[in-house]
Amino acid sequence: MPDHAEQKLSAREMVRAHAYPVLAAISSISLVVIAVSLLPLARQSSQWADCFEHNVSFNSKRFADAGMSPSEARAWATRFCNGGGGAAMPRAQN
């Protein structure tokens, strides 16, 4: 505060003078921390989407002759990419 250059500021005036910059800095730091904490989630969802697209195309091509519909191919791809497994896939007719 330039008009108080030689005067000593009271505690209330000090708080008023510094509250906005301090709160703005805290807010900026919080936004950066939130953005950084979302990076692993973005990476995981990207990998899941790649897994899903690959498995849908694989299942559609490989098991089309076994009568697998596109919705079944998506269901199997979802199950596989979510970590489910163990149940037998339909057998492809060679």
C-alpha positions as CSV (number, residue, x, y, z in Angstrom):
1,M,0.0,0.0,0.0
2,P,1.9,3.1,-1.2
3,D,0.0,5.6,0.9
4,H,1.2,3.8,4.1
5,A,4.8,3.7,3.1
6,E,6.0,5.3,6.4
7,Q,3.2,4.1,8.7
8,K,3.1,0.9,10.5
9,L,0.1,-1.3,9.4
10,S,-2.2,-2.8,11.9
11,A,-2.8,-6.5,12.0
12,R,-6.2,-6.1,10.2
13,E,-4.6,-4.0,7.4
14,M,-1.9,-6.6,7.0
15,V,-4.4,-9.4,6.6
16,R,-6.5,-7.4,4.2
17,A,-3.4,-6.5,2.1
18,H,-2.1,-10.0,1.8
19,A,-5.3,-12.2,1.9
20,Y,-6.0,-12.1,-1.8
21,P,-2.4,-13.0,-3.0
22,V,-2.2,-15.8,-0.4
23,L,-5.5,-17.3,-1.3
24,A,-4.8,-17.0,-5.0
25,A,-1.5,-18.9,-4.5
26,I,-3.2,-21.6,-2.5
27,S,-5.9,-22.0,-5.1
28,S,-3.3,-22.3,-7.9
29,I,-1.2,-24.9,-6.1
30,S,-4.4,-26.9,-5.4
31,L,-5.4,-26.9,-9.1
32,V,-1.9,-28.1,-10.0
33,V,-2.0,-30.9,-7.4
34,I,-5.5,-32.0,-8.6
35,A,-4.3,-32.0,-12.3
36,V,-1.2,-34.1,-11.5
37,S,-3.3,-36.5,-9.4
38,L,-5.6,-37.2,-12.4
39,L,-2.7,-38.2,-14.7
40,P,-2.6,-41.9,-13.7
41,L,-6.4,-42.1,-14.2
42,A,-6.1,-40.6,-17.7
43,R,-3.3,-43.1,-18.5
44,Q,-5.3,-46.1,-17.3
45,S,-8.4,-45.1,-19.2
46,S,-6.3,-44.7,-22.4
47,Q,-4.8,-48.1,-21.9
48,W,-8.3,-49.6,-21.3
49,A,-9.7,-48.0,-24.4
50,D,-6.8,-49.4,-26.5
51,C,-7.4,-52.8,-25.0
52,F,-11.1,-52.7,-25.7
53,E,-10.8,-51.6,-29.3
54,H,-8.1,-54.3,-30.0
55,N,-10.2,-57.0,-28.4
56,V,-13.5,-56.0,-30.1
57,S,-11.8,-56.2,-33.5
58,F,-10.1,-59.5,-32.6
59,N,-13.3,-61.1,-31.3
60,S,-15.4,-59.9,-34.2
61,K,-12.9,-61.4,-36.8
62,R,-12.0,-64.5,-34.9
63,F,-15.4,-65.7,-33.7
64,A,-17.6,-64.4,-36.4
65,D,-18.1,-67.9,-37.8
66,A,-19.0,-69.1,-34.3
67,G,-22.0,-66.8,-34.4
68,M,-20.7,-64.0,-32.1
69,S,-22.7,-60.9,-32.6
70,P,-21.0,-57.4,-32.3
71,S,-22.7,-56.9,-28.9
72,E,-21.2,-60.2,-27.6
73,A,-17.8,-59.1,-29.0
74,R,-18.0,-55.9,-27.0
75,A,-19.2,-57.8,-23.9
76,W,-16.2,-60.2,-24.1
77,A,-13.8,-57.3,-24.7
78,T,-15.1,-55.5,-21.7
79,R,-14.8,-58.5,-19.5
80,F,-11.3,-59.2,-20.7
81,C,-10.1,-55.6,-20.3
82,N,-11.6,-55.4,-16.8
83,G,-9.5,-58.4,-15.7
84,G,-12.2,-61.1,-16.0
85,G,-11.2,-64.3,-17.5
86,G,-11.4,-68.0,-17.0
87,A,-14.6,-68.7,-18.8
88,A,-14.1,-70.3,-22.2
89,M,-14.6,-68.2,-25.2
90,P,-16.8,-69.6,-28.0
91,R,-14.8,-71.9,-30.2
92,A,-13.9,-70.6,-33.7
93,Q,-14.8,-72.9,-36.5
94,N,-11.6,-73.6,-38.5
